[in-house]
Amino acid sequence: MMAGLDPKELLELALLLIAVGALSGFLAGLFGIGGGAILVPVFYECFRLAGVPLEVRMPLCIGTSLAIIIPTSLSSFRAHYRRGAVDMEILKRWWLPIVIGVAAGSVTARFAPERLFKIVFVVVAWSAAARLLLARETWKFGDDVPKGFLMRIYGFFVGLLSTLMGIGGGLFANLLMTFYGRPIHQAVATSSALAVLISIPGALGYVYAGWPAAARFPDVAALQLPFALGYVSLIGALLVMPTTLVTAPLGVRVAHALSKRALEMAFGAYLFIVGGRFVISLLGGH
């Protein structure tokens, strides 16, 4: 048994993770996101029940989430790419700034003011949700995405914020593209590729950052060493990954079957819910 859990409780946790994997994979395909906004809070509760110390619990949640996002986003990207919906020009302009931002996020994860980033995310997410739900297409930063230095700055912060918050990156990229007037279907498709760029170096960074954790917490070394690589839980990843790979292509098919307005409404509702989850966290919840 683990942290006082009996076999029945362990089975219930495993089934919960499998179900959450199915949902996050579907949303990855539907909205071009990684699904970390769903995975992180569920992992947090599972790791709490498993007895993982508070000091390493959140990094373990984020690292595991980023590892799962890798195959999920790859599956989603391939499905969108086959439909010709991905803007490859944006990928060419953003890949290097995003990777640099991810590296910066991995290094500063322990020292970053988490509360500030959550507040920024809520403001941006709820503003975008209002724009989409109310069909306010005049609420935008410009008529098209910038092509110079500002675009590179955007890419850096997409990588930085996504790594610090463990939500993959597709969400921030999607928000930016829609605020610059890009069609929602194109924003969703391109964001799925950007989630791949963020999740790979992000997960590797959390693997590296987590190696000293077992030495700092010898009472749970037996839990971490056999079942984790740094801040990536192998058990959590193996339980969730298979269902995400099955449901991500399904989400892509649904996204392209929906009308522009229906997809905007669905994404706006999702942003409102995710922003609410961070508000609860800011008010003292988990």
Summary of the structure (lengths in Angstrom):
residues: 286
radius of gyration: 18.2
end to end distance: 25.0
largest distance: 57.3
contacts: 1090
relative contact order: 0.21
helix: 78%
strand: 2%
